[in-house]
């Protein structure tokens, strides 16, 4: 998983550089899952954290994980513009944008793909957010075999 996150950071390097973002990645245990889908999952979440940064502060994105018995719970936390609670479900629906394309680039499919990847691997995804403060996306994925 460490390699996957390093690849994501490399993929997003220009965006990280442009925004001056601080990206903090904690210890991340291994998971059972398709590597390319894991890369896309983290790229969507970290990329959104950078895209929806608050205009008055430097973006800070934290990735953390907690090992359970069978699952690993991840969090991707930002200090961006946040999301109002009434939109929590809508953002996971394909092409359901909260902002115009003129304000924020994108197709409106990233979080829909994120949910599909997590659910395809037997996990769940949810979020906590406060407008103007930031958002934390949580998700679970099956833990790698302990002796693997």
N, C-alpha and C positions, 0 to 999 in steps of 0.2 A: 504494500500500500504506500510505503514511503516513496518508492520509485514512481508510482502513478502520480502522487502529489507533486513530486519534483518536475515531472513532465508537464503538469498543468501550470505550474508556476512559470516554466519556460514558455509554454503556449501563450500565457497572458502577460509576458514580460513587457511588451510595449505599452499595454494598458496600465500595468503597475507603475511603470516609469512615468507615463504621462500624468497620472493622477497623484504621484508621490506617495502612494499607499504603503502602509506597513502591513505585511502579511506575516502572521504568527501561526506556526503549525506545531501543535503539541505532539506527544507520542501517539502513534496510530497503530493499533493492532491489525493483523491481517484479517481479511475477510474472504469468504468463498464467493466468487463472482467473476463475470466476464471483465477482463482488464480494460478493454476499449470502452465498455459501458461505464465502468467506474471512473475512467478519465473524463468521459462526457458529463457524468453526474457532477463531479467536483468542478469541472470547467463551467458548467451552467451556474452553479451556486456562487462560486467565487467571482465569476464574471459579472453576475448580477449585482453582487455586493459592491464591486468597483463601479459599475455603470450607474447604480442608483445611490451614489455617494451624496452626502450633504454638501452643498456648495460652500458652506462656511467653515468646514473643518477637513483636515487631512483624513482620508479613509483609513480605517483600521479594520482588518479582517482577521478573525481568529478561527482556526480549525482545531477542534478537540475531539477526543473519543474516549469512551468508557467501555471496557470489556465486561460483558455479562457471561452467563453460562453458555448460551447458544448464540447470542446476538451481540453485536457491537453497536453502541449508540454513538452517533456523531453529532456534532453541532458545527454550524458555520454561522458565525456571529459578525455583524457589522454595525457601524455607527452611522448608517446612511439615513435616507429620508423616511424610512419606516413605511408601514402599511396599516391602514385602518382595519379593525377587526371585521367589519362587514364585507371585506374583500378577500378574506383568508381562503375561502374555497374557490372563489372565482379565478384567482391567479393560477390555479392548477388546470384550468380548462383551456384547451388549445385555442389560440388566437384571441384570447380574452385579455386585452391590454388595459392597464389603468391609466396610461399616459399616451399622448399622441406621438407619432413617429417623429414629428418635428422636435419634440422635447427630448425623447430618448429613442435611440436606434433599437432595432430588433424586430423579430417576426411574431412574438407572442407565443412561441412554442417551447421555450426553454424549460419552464417549470412543469409543463405537461409531460415533456420527455423525462424530466427528473422523477416525477411521480411514477411514471411507467417503469423506469429502470429499477427504482426501489421496490415497487410492488412485484415486479417480475422476479426479483431475488428473494421474495418472501418477507420484505420489510414494510415499514410504515414511514410516512413523512408528515411532519406537522411544523407549525411555526408559532413563535411569539413575536409580537412587534408592537412598537409604540411610534406613532407618527412623529417625525422630527427628532427621534432618539435613535432608532435602529431596529434591526430585525435579527432574529436567530432562527435559522432553519435547523430542525432536528430530523434525523432519520436513523433507521436501524437496518443492519445488514447481517446476514449469517456469519458468525465467527469462523475463521479458518480452523481446521482440525488442530488441536493443541500439540500433537506430536508430529505435525507436518512441517 
